[in-house]
Each structure stands twice: as structure tokens, then as C-alpha cells.
Amino acid sequence: MRPGWSIALLVVASVRICAPAWAQGSTLPPVDAFFGNNAFGGAQLSPSGRYLAMRTNRDGLRDFLAVIDLETKEAKAVASFTDLDVDNFRWVNDSRLVFDVRDSEYASADQEGAPGLFAVDRDGGNYLQLAQRSIRQRSPQPWNTFLLAQSGSQDSEWIYVARPMFDKNDKYFGTRLRRLNTLTGKAEVGPEPDVEVSTFMLDAKGEPRLAMLYGDIKTVMHYRDPATGKWREVASFDTYRGARDAIKPLGFGPDGTLYVVANAGEDTASLRTFDFAAGTVNKEAVVVTRGYDFDGSLLGNGKLLGVRVTTDAEADVWFDPAMKALQAAVDKALPGAINMIDAPARTSVPWVLVKSYSDRQPLRYLLFYTQTGKLELVGNTYPKIDPTLMGRQETVRFKARDGLDIPGLLTLPPGGTRKNLPMVVLVHGGPWVRGASWGWNPESQFLASRGYAVLEVEFRGSTGFGMHHVEAGLKQWGLAMQNDIADGTRWAIDQGIADPKRICIAGASYGGYATLMGLVNDPDLYRCGIDWIGVTDIELMYTGTWFSKPEFSEGYMRYGMPYLIGDPVKDADQLKATSPIQQASRIRQPLLLAYGDEDKRVPLYHGKKFYAAVKRNNKLVEWVTYAGEGHGWSLAKNRIDFWQRVERFLDRHIGPGRQ
């Protein structure tokens, strides 16, 4: 590690962003503006609010950790490496930070070592490696030592860390809790229940208070009584079939109240409190997001001030009157954007950290001075993007053929044209997740910058829109889920937005599967397809043949997949009919296939087997593999290469110049 050294002030005195050189001419924004490595990796206020830590890079350096004294405006790089990048970081207290590392120059499968764990003072002193990156290193703690999801008390040199455990066959068998001193590297056994645990949750004072086991059959919640220090089981539900009874712990309030997300008999989940005596969630909801499942986090600094929640977009909702007034002042200073406020943990300094974004503006970090209304730019996550050259995005809804209400996002090319456009139907992965919410996204905005409308459909099975929407997708791969995507495409045609002769379907993982099934089921609807890291054979998900074991656990394959996708015996005919590999001869449209040769979730044989089958009858198939890549492209050079291929492929087949 290099010693700490002074650098030029990283805070800029204005929020005005000059357009990049390419924006001043007629050329398109370059691919690397969307898919290169970010020069800024976020910022966090210290507990007192006086200091700001950030991950950044400049002058060809690796990502390093810097700290700014916001009173003196002195900035210093406190942790940097010549061969590694600082990754996640967190304040331990007002004087000390912890962080881990990654290597941005190697693909995911070629990474040498674990993320490790390191600590350093805010002035660069007392640097200590806390955890090994490999078994060959000698550090106080083993390689399987990781930060918890929560920051802890931030008032001493101690933190809690998680230690996932693996047997000699690399099979996971639970997580242990350790209390770690960041000055000495010594660890103590944390308060653990005498049962298997998957994750731990700290209370508002930074003490372990909750333990969750996500088992193959049951999910079980254990609670540590503050009075006795003893653990007891307080709730359980079926892991895969008990979604309506599920309880998702969100966090503890300062008074010890546990806030959870639960349906509690309703179609959509809401924020509620948990009754430890009764072992149930309370009937009265704290926050209800109409039409959406509650998805968010608690906001506070000694008391609960509000929540950060995602509906159409992510935003802050405040209970506290002073924070409501502050939000109004920030929104007035940054109109047309979603502005999320991070207040210091334990003090009242005259500034707050603001994370601001819109559909055209990538996420940026700013300091807002509460007494003057002044804004200072801290950093942009995509500094090469000129928001004035981005397209607008809107939320849409349409009816599926069976009457189900389907949400989605529509991103339009810059300039506002919305008639007779070439369109890419971009299908999210998962599939049991929510796709993108409203806001700037590199994939959709890159495609829009090239002149394409982009439609993203929250097909049935997607989460975030209530249990009925999820359950309507059970065992519907290639069937009703696929129909929703096609119905959304036809809606865009009927609205006059999409040119029916210039539509391409594209997606990764499940989105790649849906791309292939879209070409099979609706050959007259889609002119071409782009599948990267997509499932091609449902049977292979169960068997893991071709000398590779699937990434999925035995429990998920035994209990989860038969319920969600289909039973390999009882539903064998359906799974065969909805596997792209069985329908490969029917695909005659141009197709781009891309896979990582070290993917464990959708191993390379999915792509190779399908490519061999489809090219027998289709001469318009392009194929690329990326060495060392897993389930997605971790290297900037591979992301840039892939999206350059996408750009050329689309231009040939549905490009804006074609009619």
C-alpha cells in the first residue's frame, strides 16, 4: 500500500457539468461512456459528519480510498494499491475505516484471492490487513471473513464480521459471527445461537439481535433477548411455498422495535413492526406503497426519521418535519431529479450528502449546505455522460391477453420522437426479481442513444407488484410469462411507438432464455434476438451434465425449482416444449449469442449446445465467448466489446436507417 499523500481537492464548487468533447460534435456518445469502469465509486459521511470518505481514481491509478475534512477542505488518499482496487468501504468510527479489495484488470474467474479485509485511519495511519486473501497469506483472520450488511455502532474500534463456513467439498453449512478489533486484528466469538444461521442482523446499538436461517424447507428467525442474552426462535415459514407468510427483517429502531416487510394477508407487502411476544407481525402497517410491495430501508440518526423506498423510482419519505423541510429545500435546488439525503449519524453539521439522479442523469453525489443552500459536486458515477443527450424514460402499463395488468418502462431516443421507431425489447433476468426502476440505466440509455426505443416488461413472476403478480408466473416459463412480453411488444406497436418490422428481443440469463423463446413463439414479431448468458435447456438446470455441476443448491433443485419452474418428472413434457434447445430448428432470425467460459450459474455448455443446434438451419448466428468471465461481464474491455457487437448487430438488422 502506498502511504497517504495529499491530492487536489476532490470537491468541485459547482454542479454545472461541461459536456464531453464528443458531445460538442455530431458523433454518438462512445460505448465506454456507458460501460467503462467508473471513476467514482460512492461516498460516505463519517459518524460526526465532518469527514467524507470516497472511492475514486485518477491519473491511471487503481481505485483508491480518499478522505476529505469538510471543515478544512483538505483531501488525502488514505489507502491505495499498485495491483488492486479498493472496493467496499465503511466507517468504523470517526477516525477509522475498513475496506476490502478487488482486481478490475482480471475477469471474475481469474481473480486471485478473496476480497480480504483491511483497516486504516482517516489520515492514512495504522494500516492493518485484518483478513487473508488466500490461504497462503498470514493475517490475523482467515479469507472467509466479510463485512456484515450493517455498519454497527460506529463508536469503537470493534466491528462484527460474518464468516461463512464450507466443508472439504466446498459445501456451505452456515455462517459464524465474530467480533473483530480493527486495531489489533484479534477476533472474539460473537453471540451465536446453537443452530445453523445464514445471516445476522444488528440492532440500532450495533449488537447482534437477529439471526436468520434460509433453509431448504424452512426459513427460521431467531431473536436474542436484550435482558437475558439468550436466543429463541420467534418465527418460521416455508422457504419456497410460503411467500405469502414470509417475513423479511428490515432493521431495528432505536427503541428496539423490529421493522419487517410482510404481506400480512394483503396482496402487496408493507412495512410493519414485529411483535416478539406473539411471534407475529402487527396488523397495522407503518408504510403502505399502493400497487407496490414495500422495498426500502430505514433512515435515522438516533431516531427513526423516515424510509428510503422504491415505487416507480427510489426516493426518501420522511416522518420527521425537519427532514421534510430539508428535502423540500434540496429538491428546489436540484429540480427534475430524485434526491436522496444521507444525514450524519450523530451530530448536526451544516451539510448533508445528497445522492441525485433522474432518467437522464446518472447517479451523482453532492454536498448540500443547509444554511446557505449551496451545492458542491462530490462525484459522478458516469462522468462521461452528458444528460442533455440522453433519452426520456416513462413508466407504462398495459393489459395482458388474460387481463392481468403488466407494468413496464419505456425509454425513448433523445429528441422526443415516439412514432414508428426501431425497438429493442429488453428482458430482465431472474426471473423472480424486479427489473429496473425509473432512472438512468446504461443498457437502456445506450440503446436509446443509438436511436432505439427500449421496452422493459415486468412480466408475471416479477417481484415488487404483489403476490398475485408473482404467483401468476408459477411454472410459466415460455408460456404466460412469454406472452406478457409479446403483449407488451404489441402494445408498443398499437401505440404507434414501434415499427412492427424493426423489433429485436434481447436479454441476459432468464432474459436470454426469454429471447430465444420469443423467437420461437412469435417469429413474426421479432426481427432478431440477442441472448447473453441465457438458459437454453431447462433439463440441464436439473442435471448439470456436460462435466459441470450447477451452481444451484440441492435444496433449491429439489424443493424450489419444481414449484417455480416445473417438476422434471411430472411436468417433463411442458419443460421439453419450453426449452429453446428443443425448438432450435425453428429459429431462423438473426441471432447474437454470448457466454462466459467460467459461468457457474448458466455454464458454457448451455450456449455451446444451443449454438451447435441452431446453426444447422440458421446461417445468421453470431457467437462469442469471454475468457474468465462468469455470469456477466466483469471486465470493462469485455463489456465494451460486447456492446459494440450489439450495436453493429442491431444496425445491420433493425437500425434507425432501415425501413
N, C-alpha and C positions, 0 to 999 in steps of 0.2 A: 504494500500500500504506500502511495506517496504521502509524505507529511502534509498537513494542512497548509494551504497557501492562499494568499489573497487574490481575488479575481475582481474584475469590474462589476459594478453594481448590476444585479440581475433584474431589479425592478425598473420598469420604464415609466416615465412620468405622464404618459398619455395613453388612452385606449385606442387612439387612431392607428389603424394598420395600413401601411403602404402596400399597394398592390405589387405582387412579384413582377419581375421583368417580363415573364411570358404573358402576363395579364394585360400589358400595355399594347400588345400587338393583336393579331388575329388568330394566333395559334391556340390550340386547346391546352388546358392545364395538363401538365405531364403526369404520367402514371405514378411516378414516385411521390408526387404531392399527396396522393391518396394512400399509397401502400408502402412507402418507405418507413424506416424506423423513426419514431417520434423523437424530436429533440428535447421534449419536455415531458416528464413522467409524473406530474402532480406535485402538490404542496400540502403541508400540514402545519397548523399553528401549534406552538408548544402549549403546555397547560396554562401558563401565565398569559399567553398571547403575545409576549414580547418578541419571540423568535419564530422565524418561519423556516422550516426545512423543506427542501425540494430535491427532486431527482432531475438532472438535466445533463446536457453535454454541449460541447463547443470545440471548435478548432481541431476536429478529428479525434477528440478524446473519447474514451468509453464513457458510458453513463456514470456520473459521479453524484455524491451526496453533498449538497451545499446548505449552509445555514446563514440567514440574514438576521442581524439585530435590527429590528424595525424602529428602534429609537435612534440609534447612531447611524443607520443605513450601511453599516459595514457588512460585507459579504465574504464568506470564506468557504472553500471546498474542504470538507472535513473527512471525506473517505473517497478514495479513488484507486483504481487498479489499471495496470497496463494491459491485462489479458482477460478481464472480467468486467461485467456491468453490474452496478448496484441495481437491485430490483425493488422488492418491497421494503418499506422503512416505517418506523414508528417511534414516537417519543416514549421513553421510559419514565422520565421526569423532566423538569425544566432544563436540566443540564446534560442529559444523556439520551442517546438514541440507539436502537437496534435495527439491523437490516440484514437481508440475505442477498444473494447474487445470482446471476445467470450469465450465459455467454452468447451474445447476439450474433456471433460470427459462425456458430455451428448450429446445424439443424437439431431438432429435439432429440432424435435418437442418437446423435453423435455427441451430446453433452457429456462431459466428463465430470461426474460427481453430482452430489445433491446440492440444493441451494445453500447449505451451510447456514450459520448464524453468527453475526458479528455485532460488536458494540463499540461505541465511540462517544466521547464528549462533544458538546456542541462547538468547541474550539478546535477539534481535531485531536485532542489528547486522550490518553488512557484507552488506546485502541486495543481490542482483545477479540480473538476468534473464539467464539463460545462453542461451536459445534463443528464437527468434521464435515468435509465434503466427500470423503471416501474413507474406506476402512484403513487405508494406508496412512492417513493423516493422524497426528497426535494432537487432539484438542480435548478440552475438558468433557465435552458431551458427544455422544455418537451422532452419526449422519442423520438418523431419523428423529431429529429434533426440530420442531416447526413452531412458528408463531400461532397463537390462538386467533380466532376471528375478532376478539375484542381487545381493547387496549389495556384494560386493567385499571388500577388505581392511579397510576402515574404520579406517585408521591414518595417513591423509594427507589433503590437500585434493583429491586426484585421484580421479576415478571413470571407469569405462568406460561409454560410451553406444553405442546402436545407431542407425544411420542407414539406414533402408530407402530404396531408390532407385527412381525412377519415370521413365519416358521421357516425351516430349512428349504421348503419348496416354494418360498416366496408367497405363501398364502397368508392373507391378513387375518389377524384374530383379535383385534381390538386396539384401543388407544389408551395409553397411560398418561397421567398428568404429573408434571414436575414443576417445582418452584425453583427458579433459576436466578442466581445472583449475577448481574451483568458486569460487576467489577472484578469478581474473582473467578467466575465460570463454574462455581460449585452449584450442585443441584440437590434439592431435597424432594422426597416423595410427597406429592400433593395429596390432599384429602380425596380418596377414591372410594367408590362403593365396591363391595366384594362381588361384583358381577361384571360381565363384559360391557364395555362402553365404546361408543363410536365417536361422540363429541361431548365437550364440556362447555358450559356457559357460566360466565362470571356475573356476579350481581353488581350493583352500582358502586359498591365499595371495593370492587376488584377481587372478591373472594369467590371460589368455586361454589356454585349454588345449584346447578342443574347438570344432569348427565343423561344423554340420550343414547339408546341402542337402536340402530336401524337394522333389525334382524331380517332373516329370510322370510319369516312368517309374521312376527310381531315387531312393532316399534314400541319401545318402553321408555317412559320418562321417570327418572329418579330425582328426588329433591333432598337437599342437605339442610336439615333443620338448623336455623341460626342459634337456637337455645341449647340444643344438645350436641350439635355437630354430627349427628347420625344421619345416614342416608335411608330413604324409604321410597318405594315405588308409589307414584301418585297417579299414573295414567298409562294406558296402553291401547293400541288399535292395530288392526290388520295392516301390514305394510303395503300390500298391493290392492287389496279389495276393500280397504277401509277408508277410502279417501274422504267420504262424507263425515266420518268421525275423527278425521285427523286433527291433530293439534300441533301447530308449528310455533315453538317458543320464539319470541322476537327480542325480548330483553326485560331487564328488571328496572323498575322505577326507583328513585332514591329512598322511598319508604318500604321497599321490599316487595312491592306489587309486581307480579309476573304478568307481562303483556304477551298475548298469544294471538295467532291468526287461526281462526276456526270458522267452519260453516254454521255450526250450532243449529242444524235443522233448516237453514236457508240455502238457497241455490248458490249464492256468492259468499265467499269468506269475508269476514270483517275483523277489525281489531277489537279484542275483548280482554278481560282480565281473567286470571285463573284462581279458582277457589281451592286452596290446598286442603282445607278440612274436608270438603265434599269430593274432591278429586274430579271436578268438572269445571268447564268454562262458565262464566257468569252470563246470564241471559241478556243483560243489557249491553249493547255494543258501545264501544268508545268511539270508533270511527267506522262509518259505512261509506264505501265508494260505489255509488249506484251503477249497476251494469258491469262492474269490475270486481274481481277478487282483490282484497287488500294486499298490496305488495309494497313494502317500505321498511322504514327503520324509525327508531325513536330519536328525538332531538332534545338535548338538555345540557345543562352545566351546573349540576347540583339540584335541579328540579326539572321535571318534565315540562318542556316548553312547547313541543309540537311533534309532528311526524313528517318524514320525507316519504312521499307516496307516488306511485306510478298509476295513472289512469290512461288518458291519451298520451300524456308525457309525464316525465318525472318532475316533481315540484315539491316545495315546502308548504305545509299547512300548520299555522301556529295557533296554539291555545293562548299564549301569553300576549297581552295587549301591547307591551313594549316591542316585542318581536314582530307583531303585526305592523306596527308603525314603521319599524326599521325595514321590513320587507317592502312596504309601500315606497319608502324613500329610495331603496335600491332599484326597484322596478322603474321608478321615474327616471333615474339616472341611466338605466340600461333598458330603454323601451324596446318592445318587439322581441324580447328574449325571455327564456326561463332562467331565473336567477335563484340559486340555492345558497343559503348562508351557513357558514361554519363559524360558530361563535367560540371563543376561548373557553376552556374547561372550568377555570376557577377565578377569573378576575374580569374586571371591566376596563379594558384598554379602549382607546378611541378608534379602533378599527376592527373590521371583521373580514374574513376571507370569503369571497364570493365565487362560486362556480357558475358560469353563464354559458348558455347555448341556445341555438334555435335550429330550425330546419336547414338554414343556410350557413349558420355559424358553428364550426366545431367547438367543442368544449374549451373554454379558456378560464384562467384563474386570475382574479383581480382582488386588490385590497380596496375596501370602501371605508373612508374616514367618516365616522358618524357625525362629527361636529361640523365638518366643512362640506360634506357631500362630494369630496374629491375621490377620484378613482385612479388607481395605479395598476397597470398591467403587470402581472407576475409571469405568466407564460401561456403560450398557445399549444394545444396538443397537436395541431396540424398547421404549423406556421406558414406553409407554402400555399395554403388555400385562401383565395380571395372570395369572401362571402358574396360580393356583388355579382359574381359569375356563377353562383350555384343556383339550382332549381328550387322551386317551392314544393312543399310536401303537404298533403292533406289527408285526414282520416276519412275513410269511406265505409259504407255498409251496403250490403245487398242481400237479397233473398236467394238461398239455395233452392234447388228444384223441389225439395220436400218442405220448403217454408222456413227452414232454420235461418236465423239472422246471422250473417257472417261479417265480421269486421275486417278491415284491411287498411293498408297505406298506399297512397298513390303519389309518386314523385314525378314531377314534370321537368322537361328540359328547361334551361334558362331561357327567358324571353316571354314566357307565359302562354305559348301556343299549346292548345289542348285538343286539337282536332286532327284525326287521321294520322296519328303518329306511329312509327315503329315502336313496338313494346316488348319488354322483357318481363316475363312473369317469374319473379324471384321467390323461390320456395324455401322457407326456413327449415333447419334441421330439427332434431329432437326425436320424435315429433311432439313429445309431451312437454313442451316448453312454450313460452310466448315468443313470437318473433320480435322484431324491432319495434320500439315505441317511437312516437313522433320526435324527430330531431335529426341532426346531421349524421349520416352514415356513409362510410367511404365507398361501400359497394354500390348502393343505390345512387349516390351522387356522382360517382364515376360514370356509371352508365347514362345518367341524365345529362352529364356534361358532353357526352358523345351524341346526344340528340334523341335518346330513347326515353319513352315513358316507362316507369318501373312500377309494377303492381305486386304488392306483397299481401298474401291472403292468410288470415288467421283461420284456417280450415278447422273443422271439428276435430277434437283431440288436442288442440292447442289449449294451453292453460291460461288463466287470467281472466276468463269471461264466464265463470260459473261452472258448476258441476255438470249441468245438463249439456253444456258445450263439450266438455271433456268426454263424458260417457257416451255421447253420440258417435265418438270416434273409436270405441272399443271394437277390435277385430275388423277395422275398416280400411286397412292399408290397401291401396289400389282400388277401393270401392267408393263409399260415400266421401271419404277424405279426398280422394282424387276428383270426385265430381264437384266438390266445393271449389277446387282450384279452377276447373274448367268453367264452372258457372260464373266465377269472378272474371275470367277472361272474356266470356260472352257479355257480361255486364259492361265491361270497358268498350267492347265493340258497339253494343247498343247505345251507349252514351256518346258515341262518335269520337271517343278518345283514341282508340286503337284502330289501325289499319288492319283489317282481318287477314290480309295476305302477308303481313310482316310482323309476326309474333313468334318469339322464341321463349322456351321454358328453360329455367336454369336453377341449380341449387346444389348444396353440399350435404353429405351424409344422408339423412332421410330426404332432404331436398333433392339430392341426386337420384335417389330411388324414385321419387315422385316425377322427376324429369323424364326418366325412362318410361314409367308407366303412362305419363301424359302422352308421349309419342306413340305408345301402343294403343291406348284407349281413344285418343282424339287426334288421329293423324291429319284430319282436315283443319284442325285448329292451330297446331303448332308447326311452323315452318322449319324449326331446327331445335336442338337441345344441347345443353351444356351440363355435364354431370361431373362433379369432382368429389372424390372420396365417398361415392354413393353405394348403398347396398344394392346388390344385383340378384341375390339368391337368398330367400328367407330361410331355406333349409340349412344353408351354410352358417347362418347365425346360431343355429342349434348344435350343429355337429362339429364345427370348427375343423373340418378336414383340410386337406392340402398342406399338411405338415405345420399347421399353425393352430394354436388354441385361441378361442375367442376371448376378448377382454372381459366379457360379462361374467358375473359370479354364477356359481352353480345354483344358488338360491333364486337369482333373477331368471335364469333359464328354466328352472323347474316350476316356479310359482308366478313370476311376473309376466314373462313373455307369453305363455299360453293364455293368460287372462287379457293381456293388452293387444297382442298381435294375432294369436291363434294357436290352438293345440296342434303340435306336429303330427299327432295320430288322428284325433277326431276331426280336425279341420284340414287334413292333408290335401284334399282336392282344392280347397279355396286357396291355400298357401301356394300351391303349384300354379294355379291360374293367375295369381297376383305376383308372381316372381318374374322380373324382367328377363332373366336368363331363359325362361321357358317360352318367351314371346320375342326373342331377339330377331328372328327371321322376319317379323312384321315391321321392324323399324327400318324405314327407307330414307328418312330425313337426314340432313347433315347433322353430325354429332361430334362434340368435343368431349373426350374423356381424360381425366387427370387424377392420378393417385400417388400417395406417398408409399415408398417401398418399405417403410418400417411402421406402417399403421397397424395398431393392435385392435382398434375398435372395428374398423372395416378393413381387414387385411387385404393386401395387394391382390390375392387370388380372386377376390370379387371382381376387380376390374379386368384382370388378365383373362379370366374365364369368359366374361361377357364380351370383351373385345374380340376374342377368337371366334365367338359365335356370331356376333353382329356383322363382322366384316366379310363373312361368306356371301352375304346378299346385299351388302351396302358398301360402296366404294368411297363414300363421303364421310368416313370416320377418321378423326384425328386422335392421336394417343400421345400422352406424355406422362412420365413418372418423375418424381423428385426424390433424389437420393437422400436418405437420412430423415426424411420428413415422416411425421406421424399423421394424426387425424387433423390435418390443416397445415398451412404453410407458416412455419416459424421464422424462416429467413426472409429478409426483405428482398433479396435478389430473386427468390422463387415466387414471392407474391407479385413482384413487378413483372417477371417473365410470364406468369400465368395470365394476369390481366391484360398484358399486351396481346397474348394469344386470343383471349376473349374478344378484345377489340377488333382484331383482324378477322376473326371468325364471324362476328356479328356483321361487320361491314360487308363481307362477301355475300351474306345470305339475306339480311333484312335491313341493311344500312340505310341511313336517312336519305341517301341519294338514290336509292332504288324505289321503284314504284310497282 
